[in-house]
Amino acid sequence: MEVEIIEKKENPLLERTEVRFKVAFAGSTPKRSDVRNKVIAQLNADRELTVLDRLDADFGAQRAMGYVKVYANKKAMKIEPDYKVLRNFPKPKEEEKAAEAPPKPKEGEKAAEAPAKKEEAKKEGGE
């Protein structure tokens, strides 16, 4: 996989450097994380402040165009949408499972929830 920087532009208002690049590869399209790591190495940028915004593969060709933003600090990076931050900095698998699992109710809460669920079922069935 080869990365070629096409354009590098400073954006002082948003405290970041915006980089457009071209990726040439053999076989299938590389993973976003692999491309991001390669661009970070080439730019000598901080891993925690670099966000891969876009990676568009050309149909039928073994190349892709991409767009990366390298922020000056964590505060400036808060402008990024949550889904892009999660895409670039995924949670470890254990944390994801813990976040998806509903919290365990206490003993006193179980008794209170059961009648409420029965009432909801009656309302849905009666309508």
Summary of the structure (lengths in Angstrom):
residues: 127
radius of gyration: 22.8
end to end distance: 60.4
largest distance: 64.7
contacts: 290
relative contact order: 0.14
helix: 43%
strand: 28%
